[in-house]
Amino acid sequence: MNNILENIAVIIKREYPKKFKTKLEFAAAADVEETTIRRVLKGEQNLSIKLLQQICNAIDIKLSDLFKEIGY
């Protein structure tokens, strides 16, 4: 499971700075706490589909594209 979380984290780490200057801005856009974003970026946060969709919406990535990129 952690491998999936780490792979998702790599993509999010790559994409969020293209749109946001800080993790706080990113968290606000995703409508989650900054601590949640920090855990996601470390691959430590289990992700519900809802949370993952909020994050994908904030960084303008389709959920299906994210899954394709990690091989699912």
mmCIF file as gemmi writes it, N, C-alpha and C atoms, coordinates in Angstrom:
data_model
loop_
_atom_site.group_PDB
_atom_site.id
_atom_site.type_symbol
_atom_site.label_atom_id
_atom_site.label_alt_id
_atom_site.label_comp_id
_atom_site.label_asym_id
_atom_site.label_entity_id
_atom_site.label_seq_id
_atom_site.pdbx_PDB_ins_code
_atom_site.Cartn_x
_atom_site.Cartn_y
_atom_site.Cartn_z
_atom_site.occupancy
_atom_site.B_iso_or_equiv
_atom_site.pdbx_formal_charge
_atom_site.auth_seq_id
_atom_site.auth_asym_id
_atom_site.pdbx_PDB_model_num
ATOM 1 N N . MET Axp A 1 ? 0.823 -1.202 0 1 0 ? 1 A 1
ATOM 2 C CA . MET Axp A 1 ? 0 0 0 1 0 ? 1 A 1
ATOM 3 C C . MET Axp A 1 ? 0.862 1.26 0 1 0 ? 1 A 1
ATOM 4 N N . ASN Axp A 2 ? 1.92 1.257 0.795 1 0 ? 2 A 1
ATOM 5 C CA . ASN Axp A 2 ? 2.756 2.45 0.858 1 0 ? 2 A 1
ATOM 6 C C . ASN Axp A 2 ? 3.361 2.8 -0.487 1 0 ? 2 A 1
ATOM 7 N N . ASN Axp A 3 ? 3.674 1.794 -1.295 1 0 ? 3 A 1
ATOM 8 C CA . ASN Axp A 3 ? 4.233 2.066 -2.604 1 0 ? 3 A 1
ATOM 9 C C . ASN Axp A 3 ? 3.271 2.897 -3.445 1 0 ? 3 A 1
ATOM 10 N N . ILE Axp A 4 ? 1.996 2.6 -3.379 1 0 ? 4 A 1
ATOM 11 C CA . ILE Axp A 4 ? 0.99 3.381 -4.103 1 0 ? 4 A 1
ATOM 12 C C . ILE Axp A 4 ? 0.958 4.806 -3.568 1 0 ? 4 A 1
ATOM 13 N N . LEU Axp A 5 ? 0.942 4.951 -2.247 1 0 ? 5 A 1
ATOM 14 C CA . LEU Axp A 5 ? 0.908 6.284 -1.64 1 0 ? 5 A 1
ATOM 15 C C . LEU Axp A 5 ? 2.151 7.083 -2.01 1 0 ? 5 A 1
ATOM 16 N N . GLU Axp A 6 ? 3.296 6.415 -2.023 1 0 ? 6 A 1
ATOM 17 C CA . GLU Axp A 6 ? 4.543 7.099 -2.387 1 0 ? 6 A 1
ATOM 18 C C . GLU Axp A 6 ? 4.53 7.514 -3.85 1 0 ? 6 A 1
ATOM 19 N N . ASN Axp A 7 ? 4.013 6.665 -4.719 1 0 ? 7 A 1
ATOM 20 C CA . ASN Axp A 7 ? 3.93 7.01 -6.143 1 0 ? 7 A 1
ATOM 21 C C . ASN Axp A 7 ? 2.992 8.19 -6.372 1 0 ? 7 A 1
ATOM 22 N N . ILE Axp A 8 ? 1.875 8.197 -5.674 1 0 ? 8 A 1
ATOM 23 C CA . ILE Axp A 8 ? 0.948 9.325 -5.77 1 0 ? 8 A 1
ATOM 24 C C . ILE Axp A 8 ? 1.621 10.587 -5.249 1 0 ? 8 A 1
ATOM 25 N N . ALA Axp A 9 ? 2.346 10.467 -4.145 1 0 ? 9 A 1
ATOM 26 C CA . ALA Axp A 9 ? 3.035 11.62 -3.558 1 0 ? 9 A 1
ATOM 27 C C . ALA Axp A 9 ? 4.04 12.219 -4.537 1 0 ? 9 A 1
ATOM 28 N N . VAL Axp A 10 ? 4.765 11.383 -5.251 1 0 ? 10 A 1
ATOM 29 C CA . VAL Axp A 10 ? 5.751 11.866 -6.224 1 0 ? 10 A 1
ATOM 30 C C . VAL Axp A 10 ? 5.073 12.731 -7.284 1 0 ? 10 A 1
ATOM 31 N N . ILE Axp A 11 ? 3.944 12.286 -7.773 1 0 ? 11 A 1
ATOM 32 C CA . ILE Axp A 11 ? 3.22 13.037 -8.809 1 0 ? 11 A 1
ATOM 33 C C . ILE Axp A 11 ? 2.703 14.355 -8.246 1 0 ? 11 A 1
ATOM 34 N N . ILE Axp A 12 ? 2.124 14.308 -7.071 1 0 ? 12 A 1
ATOM 35 C CA . ILE Axp A 12 ? 1.582 15.524 -6.465 1 0 ? 12 A 1
ATOM 36 C C . ILE Axp A 12 ? 2.702 16.517 -6.172 1 0 ? 12 A 1
ATOM 37 N N . LYS Axp A 13 ? 3.834 16.036 -5.66 1 0 ? 13 A 1
ATOM 38 C CA . LYS Axp A 13 ? 4.993 16.907 -5.391 1 0 ? 13 A 1
ATOM 39 C C . LYS Axp A 13 ? 5.472 17.587 -6.662 1 0 ? 13 A 1
ATOM 40 N N . ARG Axp A 14 ? 5.415 16.866 -7.765 1 0 ? 14 A 1
ATOM 41 C CA . ARG Axp A 14 ? 5.843 17.414 -9.048 1 0 ? 14 A 1
ATOM 42 C C . ARG Axp A 14 ? 4.865 18.463 -9.567 1 0 ? 14 A 1
ATOM 43 N N . GLU Axp A 15 ? 3.579 18.229 -9.363 1 0 ? 15 A 1
ATOM 44 C CA . GLU Axp A 15 ? 2.556 19.067 -9.977 1 0 ? 15 A 1
ATOM 45 C C . GLU Axp A 15 ? 2.137 20.295 -9.166 1 0 ? 15 A 1
ATOM 46 N N . TYR Axp A 16 ? 2.059 20.182 -7.854 1 0 ? 16 A 1
ATOM 47 C CA . TYR Axp A 16 ? 1.482 21.303 -7.107 1 0 ? 16 A 1
ATOM 48 C C . TYR Axp A 16 ? 2.297 22.593 -7.205 1 0 ? 16 A 1
ATOM 49 N N . PRO Axp A 17 ? 3.644 22.547 -7.279 1 0 ? 17 A 1
ATOM 50 C CA . PRO Axp A 17 ? 4.378 23.816 -7.384 1 0 ? 17 A 1
ATOM 51 C C . PRO Axp A 17 ? 4.149 24.558 -8.708 1 0 ? 17 A 1
ATOM 52 N N . LYS Axp A 18 ? 3.619 23.873 -9.699 1 0 ? 18 A 1
ATOM 53 C CA . LYS Axp A 18 ? 3.31 24.531 -10.972 1 0 ? 18 A 1
ATOM 54 C C . LYS Axp A 18 ? 2.166 25.522 -10.812 1 0 ? 18 A 1
ATOM 55 N N . LYS Axp A 19 ? 1.349 25.317 -9.779 1 0 ? 19 A 1
ATOM 56 C CA . LYS Axp A 19 ? 0.164 26.15 -9.593 1 0 ? 19 A 1
ATOM 57 C C . LYS Axp A 19 ? 0.179 26.941 -8.286 1 0 ? 19 A 1
ATOM 58 N N . PHE Axp A 20 ? 0.881 26.439 -7.283 1 0 ? 20 A 1
ATOM 59 C CA . PHE Axp A 20 ? 0.857 27.065 -5.955 1 0 ? 20 A 1
ATOM 60 C C . PHE Axp A 20 ? 2.27 27.33 -5.454 1 0 ? 20 A 1
ATOM 61 N N . LYS Axp A 21 ? 2.424 28.448 -4.759 1 0 ? 21 A 1
ATOM 62 C CA . LYS Axp A 21 ? 3.734 28.802 -4.202 1 0 ? 21 A 1
ATOM 63 C C . LYS Axp A 21 ? 4.001 28.097 -2.883 1 0 ? 21 A 1
ATOM 64 N N . THR Axp A 22 ? 2.946 27.811 -2.136 1 0 ? 22 A 1
ATOM 65 C CA . THR Axp A 22 ? 3.123 27.202 -0.818 1 0 ? 22 A 1
ATOM 66 C C . THR Axp A 22 ? 2.17 26.027 -0.625 1 0 ? 22 A 1
ATOM 67 N N . LYS Axp A 23 ? 2.512 25.203 0.346 1 0 ? 23 A 1
ATOM 68 C CA . LYS Axp A 23 ? 1.624 24.098 0.71 1 0 ? 23 A 1
ATOM 69 C C . LYS Axp A 23 ? 0.317 24.632 1.283 1 0 ? 23 A 1
ATOM 70 N N . LEU Axp A 24 ? 0.387 25.768 1.962 1 0 ? 24 A 1
ATOM 71 C CA . LEU Axp A 24 ? -0.815 26.374 2.534 1 0 ? 24 A 1
ATOM 72 C C . LEU Axp A 24 ? -1.79 26.786 1.433 1 0 ? 24 A 1
ATOM 73 N N . GLU Axp A 25 ? -1.294 27.402 0.374 1 0 ? 25 A 1
ATOM 74 C CA . GLU Axp A 25 ? -2.152 27.767 -0.766 1 0 ? 25 A 1
ATOM 75 C C . GLU Axp A 25 ? -2.76 26.516 -1.405 1 0 ? 25 A 1
ATOM 76 N N . PHE Axp A 26 ? -1.939 25.506 -1.558 1 0 ? 26 A 1
ATOM 77 C CA . PHE Axp A 26 ? -2.394 24.239 -2.137 1 0 ? 26 A 1
ATOM 78 C C . PHE Axp A 26 ? -3.488 23.624 -1.271 1 0 ? 26 A 1
ATOM 79 N N . ALA Axp A 27 ? -3.26 23.585 0.027 1 0 ? 27 A 1
ATOM 80 C CA . ALA Axp A 27 ? -4.242 23.021 0.96 1 0 ? 27 A 1
ATOM 81 C C . ALA Axp A 27 ? -5.564 23.779 0.893 1 0 ? 27 A 1
ATOM 82 N N . ALA Axp A 28 ? -5.483 25.102 0.846 1 0 ? 28 A 1
ATOM 83 C CA . ALA Axp A 28 ? -6.698 25.914 0.78 1 0 ? 28 A 1
ATOM 84 C C . ALA Axp A 28 ? -7.477 25.613 -0.502 1 0 ? 28 A 1
ATOM 85 N N . ALA Axp A 29 ? -6.768 25.479 -1.607 1 0 ? 29 A 1
ATOM 86 C CA . ALA Axp A 29 ? -7.429 25.19 -2.88 1 0 ? 29 A 1
ATOM 87 C C . ALA Axp A 29 ? -8.068 23.8 -2.88 1 0 ? 29 A 1
ATOM 88 N N . ALA Axp A 30 ? -7.449 22.87 -2.17 1 0 ? 30 A 1
ATOM 89 C CA . ALA Axp A 30 ? -7.983 21.507 -2.089 1 0 ? 30 A 1
ATOM 90 C C . ALA Axp A 30 ? -9.014 21.364 -0.971 1 0 ? 30 A 1
ATOM 91 N N . ASP Axp A 31 ? -9.183 22.42 -0.184 1 0 ? 31 A 1
ATOM 92 C CA . ASP Axp A 31 ? -10.126 22.438 0.938 1 0 ? 31 A 1
ATOM 93 C C . ASP Axp A 31 ? -9.797 21.366 1.975 1 0 ? 31 A 1
ATOM 94 N N . VAL Axp A 32 ? -8.499 21.294 2.308 1 0 ? 32 A 1
ATOM 95 C CA . VAL Axp A 32 ? -8.026 20.378 3.35 1 0 ? 32 A 1
ATOM 96 C C . VAL Axp A 32 ? -7.029 21.123 4.232 1 0 ? 32 A 1
ATOM 97 N N . GLU Axp A 33 ? -6.714 20.536 5.369 1 0 ? 33 A 1
ATOM 98 C CA . GLU Axp A 33 ? -5.729 21.126 6.27 1 0 ? 33 A 1
ATOM 99 C C . GLU Axp A 33 ? -4.326 20.988 5.67 1 0 ? 33 A 1
ATOM 100 N N . GLU Axp A 34 ? -3.479 21.954 5.987 1 0 ? 34 A 1
ATOM 101 C CA . GLU Axp A 34 ? -2.1 21.891 5.507 1 0 ? 34 A 1
ATOM 102 C C . GLU Axp A 34 ? -1.392 20.634 6.026 1 0 ? 34 A 1
ATOM 103 N N . THR Axp A 35 ? -1.699 20.23 7.245 1 0 ? 35 A 1
ATOM 104 C CA . THR Axp A 35 ? -1.075 19.017 7.79 1 0 ? 35 A 1
ATOM 105 C C . THR Axp A 35 ? -1.439 17.785 6.962 1 0 ? 35 A 1
ATOM 106 N N . THR Axp A 36 ? -2.641 17.769 6.431 1 0 ? 36 A 1
ATOM 107 C CA . THR Axp A 36 ? -3.047 16.661 5.56 1 0 ? 36 A 1
ATOM 108 C C . THR Axp A 36 ? -2.196 16.654 4.3 1 0 ? 36 A 1
ATOM 109 N N . ILE Axp A 37 ? -2.012 17.823 3.709 1 0 ? 37 A 1
ATOM 110 C CA . ILE Axp A 37 ? -1.178 17.932 2.503 1 0 ? 37 A 1
ATOM 111 C C . ILE Axp A 37 ? 0.241 17.473 2.8 1 0 ? 37 A 1
ATOM 112 N N . ARG Axp A 38 ? 0.774 17.876 3.932 1 0 ? 38 A 1
ATOM 113 C CA . ARG Axp A 38 ? 2.144 17.463 4.288 1 0 ? 38 A 1
ATOM 114 C C . ARG Axp A 38 ? 2.25 15.946 4.393 1 0 ? 38 A 1
ATOM 115 N N . ARG Axp A 39 ? 1.254 15.319 5.005 1 0 ? 39 A 1
ATOM 116 C CA . ARG Axp A 39 ? 1.269 13.855 5.131 1 0 ? 39 A 1
ATOM 117 C C . ARG Axp A 39 ? 1.112 13.183 3.762 1 0 ? 39 A 1
ATOM 118 N N . VAL Axp A 40 ? 0.274 13.756 2.914 1 0 ? 40 A 1
ATOM 119 C CA . VAL Axp A 40 ? 0.106 13.223 1.554 1 0 ? 40 A 1
ATOM 120 C C . VAL Axp A 40 ? 1.435 13.297 0.808 1 0 ? 40 A 1
ATOM 121 N N . LEU Axp A 41 ? 2.107 14.426 0.903 1 0 ? 41 A 1
ATOM 122 C CA . LEU Axp A 41 ? 3.366 14.617 0.191 1 0 ? 41 A 1
ATOM 123 C C . LEU Axp A 41 ? 4.48 13.713 0.704 1 0 ? 41 A 1
ATOM 124 N N . LYS Axp A 42 ? 4.358 13.252 1.932 1 0 ? 42 A 1
ATOM 125 C CA . LYS Axp A 42 ? 5.329 12.307 2.497 1 0 ? 42 A 1
ATOM 126 C C . LYS Axp A 42 ? 4.93 10.857 2.22 1 0 ? 42 A 1
ATOM 127 N N . GLY Axp A 43 ? 3.756 10.659 1.63 1 0 ? 43 A 1
ATOM 128 C CA . GLY Axp A 43 ? 3.264 9.308 1.38 1 0 ? 43 A 1
ATOM 129 C C . GLY Axp A 43 ? 2.775 8.617 2.636 1 0 ? 43 A 1
ATOM 130 N N . GLU Axp A 44 ? 2.407 9.419 3.643 1 0 ? 44 A 1
ATOM 131 C CA . GLU Axp A 44 ? 1.985 8.879 4.934 1 0 ? 44 A 1
ATOM 132 C C . GLU Axp A 44 ? 0.475 8.922 5.158 1 0 ? 44 A 1
ATOM 133 N N . GLN Axp A 45 ? -0.251 9.591 4.294 1 0 ? 45 A 1
ATOM 134 C CA . GLN Axp A 45 ? -1.689 9.783 4.473 1 0 ? 45 A 1
ATOM 135 C C . GLN Axp A 45 ? -2.46 8.797 3.616 1 0 ? 45 A 1
ATOM 136 N N . ASN Axp A 46 ? -3.283 7.965 4.249 1 0 ? 46 A 1
ATOM 137 C CA . ASN Axp A 46 ? -4.197 7.137 3.467 1 0 ? 46 A 1
ATOM 138 C C . ASN Axp A 46 ? -5.192 8.062 2.781 1 0 ? 46 A 1
ATOM 139 N N . LEU Axp A 47 ? -5.473 7.778 1.531 1 0 ? 47 A 1
ATOM 140 C CA . LEU Axp A 47 ? -6.28 8.682 0.719 1 0 ? 47 A 1
ATOM 141 C C . LEU Axp A 47 ? -7.641 8.083 0.402 1 0 ? 47 A 1
ATOM 142 N N . SER Axp A 48 ? -8.679 8.791 0.782 1 0 ? 48 A 1
ATOM 143 C CA . SER Axp A 48 ? -10.01 8.418 0.313 1 0 ? 48 A 1
ATOM 144 C C . SER Axp A 48 ? -10.135 8.922 -1.12 1 0 ? 48 A 1
ATOM 145 N N . ILE Axp A 49 ? -11.086 8.398 -1.831 1 0 ? 49 A 1
ATOM 146 C CA . ILE Axp A 49 ? -11.327 8.888 -3.193 1 0 ? 49 A 1
ATOM 147 C C . ILE Axp A 49 ? -11.7 10.364 -3.145 1 0 ? 49 A 1
ATOM 148 N N . LYS Axp A 50 ? -12.472 10.757 -2.147 1 0 ? 50 A 1
ATOM 149 C CA . LYS Axp A 50 ? -12.875 12.158 -2.013 1 0 ? 50 A 1
ATOM 150 C C . LYS Axp A 50 ? -11.657 13.057 -1.843 1 0 ? 50 A 1
ATOM 151 N N . LEU Axp A 51 ? -10.75 12.697 -0.945 1 0 ? 51 A 1
ATOM 152 C CA . LEU Axp A 51 ? -9.552 13.509 -0.721 1 0 ? 51 A 1
ATOM 153 C C . LEU Axp A 51 ? -8.694 13.551 -1.975 1 0 ? 51 A 1
ATOM 154 N N . LEU Axp A 52 ? -8.509 12.415 -2.606 1 0 ? 52 A 1
ATOM 155 C CA . LEU Axp A 52 ? -7.709 12.372 -3.821 1 0 ? 52 A 1
ATOM 156 C C . LEU Axp A 52 ? -8.336 13.221 -4.922 1 0 ? 52 A 1
ATOM 157 N N . GLN Axp A 53 ? -9.655 13.21 -5.033 1 0 ? 53 A 1
ATOM 158 C CA . GLN Axp A 53 ? -10.339 14.031 -6.031 1 0 ? 53 A 1
ATOM 159 C C . GLN Axp A 53 ? -10.156 15.513 -5.728 1 0 ? 53 A 1
ATOM 160 N N . GLN Axp A 54 ? -10.238 15.902 -4.468 1 0 ? 54 A 1
ATOM 161 C CA . GLN Axp A 54 ? -10.031 17.3 -4.085 1 0 ? 54 A 1
ATOM 162 C C . GLN Axp A 54 ? -8.619 17.752 -4.471 1 0 ? 54 A 1
ATOM 163 N N . ILE Axp A 55 ? -7.648 16.907 -4.212 1 0 ? 55 A 1
ATOM 164 C CA . ILE Axp A 55 ? -6.26 17.235 -4.542 1 0 ? 55 A 1
ATOM 165 C C . ILE Axp A 55 ? -6.086 17.329 -6.052 1 0 ? 55 A 1
ATOM 166 N N . CYS Axp A 56 ? -6.617 16.362 -6.778 1 0 ? 56 A 1
ATOM 167 C CA . CYS Axp A 56 ? -6.518 16.382 -8.238 1 0 ? 56 A 1
ATOM 168 C C . CYS Axp A 56 ? -7.194 17.615 -8.825 1 0 ? 56 A 1
ATOM 169 N N . ASN Axp A 57 ? -8.349 17.973 -8.309 1 0 ? 57 A 1
ATOM 170 C CA . ASN Axp A 57 ? -9.031 19.175 -8.786 1 0 ? 57 A 1
ATOM 171 C C . ASN Axp A 57 ? -8.171 20.41 -8.559 1 0 ? 57 A 1
ATOM 172 N N . ALA Axp A 58 ? -7.533 20.489 -7.404 1 0 ? 58 A 1
ATOM 173 C CA . ALA Axp A 58 ? -6.716 21.661 -7.079 1 0 ? 58 A 1
ATOM 174 C C . ALA Axp A 58 ? -5.527 21.801 -8.023 1 0 ? 58 A 1
ATOM 175 N N . ILE Axp A 59 ? -4.949 20.68 -8.433 1 0 ? 59 A 1
ATOM 176 C CA . ILE Axp A 59 ? -3.769 20.75 -9.305 1 0 ? 59 A 1
ATOM 177 C C . ILE Axp A 59 ? -4.107 20.468 -10.774 1 0 ? 59 A 1
ATOM 178 N N . ASP Axp A 60 ? -5.393 20.449 -11.082 1 0 ? 60 A 1
ATOM 179 C CA . ASP Axp A 60 ? -5.863 20.294 -12.466 1 0 ? 60 A 1
ATOM 180 C C . ASP Axp A 60 ? -5.379 19.006 -13.136 1 0 ? 60 A 1
ATOM 181 N N . ILE Axp A 61 ? -5.514 17.915 -12.422 1 0 ? 61 A 1
ATOM 182 C CA . ILE Axp A 61 ? -5.187 16.6 -12.975 1 0 ? 61 A 1
ATOM 183 C C . ILE Axp A 61 ? -6.432 15.727 -12.858 1 0 ? 61 A 1
ATOM 184 N N . LYS Axp A 62 ? -6.743 14.997 -13.916 1 0 ? 62 A 1
ATOM 185 C CA . LYS Axp A 62 ? -7.862 14.055 -13.843 1 0 ? 62 A 1
ATOM 186 C C . LYS Axp A 62 ? -7.45 12.876 -12.971 1 0 ? 62 A 1
ATOM 187 N N . LEU Axp A 63 ? -8.368 12.438 -12.15 1 0 ? 63 A 1
ATOM 188 C CA . LEU Axp A 63 ? -8.118 11.289 -11.291 1 0 ? 63 A 1
ATOM 189 C C . LEU Axp A 63 ? -7.708 10.074 -12.127 1 0 ? 63 A 1
ATOM 190 N N . SER Axp A 64 ? -8.363 9.895 -13.258 1 0 ? 64 A 1
ATOM 191 C CA . SER Axp A 64 ? -8.035 8.757 -14.131 1 0 ? 64 A 1
ATOM 192 C C . SER Axp A 64 ? -6.606 8.857 -14.663 1 0 ? 64 A 1
ATOM 193 N N . ASP Axp A 65 ? -6.149 10.069 -14.961 1 0 ? 65 A 1
ATOM 194 C CA . ASP Axp A 65 ? -4.775 10.254 -15.438 1 0 ? 65 A 1
ATOM 195 C C . ASP Axp A 65 ? -3.76 9.949 -14.343 1 0 ? 65 A 1
ATOM 196 N N . LEU Axp A 66 ? -4.098 10.318 -13.12 1 0 ? 66 A 1
ATOM 197 C CA . LEU Axp A 66 ? -3.219 10.015 -11.991 1 0 ? 66 A 1
ATOM 198 C C . LEU Axp A 66 ? -3.066 8.501 -11.844 1 0 ? 66 A 1
ATOM 199 N N . PHE Axp A 67 ? -4.186 7.787 -11.895 1 0 ? 67 A 1
ATOM 200 C CA . PHE Axp A 67 ? -4.126 6.33 -11.769 1 0 ? 67 A 1
ATOM 201 C C . PHE Axp A 67 ? -3.359 5.698 -12.927 1 0 ? 67 A 1
ATOM 202 N N . LYS Axp A 68 ? -3.536 6.222 -14.135 1 0 ? 68 A 1
ATOM 203 C CA . LYS Axp A 68 ? -2.785 5.698 -15.281 1 0 ? 68 A 1
ATOM 204 C C . LYS Axp A 68 ? -1.288 5.885 -15.07 1 0 ? 68 A 1
ATOM 205 N N . GLU Axp A 69 ? -0.914 7.052 -14.551 1 0 ? 69 A 1
ATOM 206 C CA . GLU Axp A 69 ? 0.509 7.343 -14.37 1 0 ? 69 A 1
ATOM 207 C C . GLU Axp A 69 ? 1.168 6.438 -13.333 1 0 ? 69 A 1
ATOM 208 N N . ILE Axp A 70 ? 0.402 6.027 -12.329 1 0 ? 70 A 1
ATOM 209 C CA . ILE Axp A 70 ? 0.988 5.125 -11.334 1 0 ? 70 A 1
ATOM 210 C C . ILE Axp A 70 ? 0.788 3.655 -11.71 1 0 ? 70 A 1
ATOM 211 N N . GLY Axp A 71 ? 0.176 3.425 -12.86 1 0 ? 71 A 1
ATOM 212 C CA . GLY Axp A 71 ? 0.062 2.062 -13.371 1 0 ? 71 A 1
ATOM 213 C C . GLY Axp A 71 ? -1.196 1.309 -12.988 1 0 ? 71 A 1
ATOM 214 N N . TYR Axp A 72 ? -2.284 2.045 -12.729 1 0 ? 72 A 1
ATOM 215 C CA . TYR Axp A 72 ? -3.551 1.382 -12.378 1 0 ? 72 A 1
ATOM 216 C C . TYR Axp A 72 ? -4.648 1.768 -13.325 1 0 ? 72 A 1
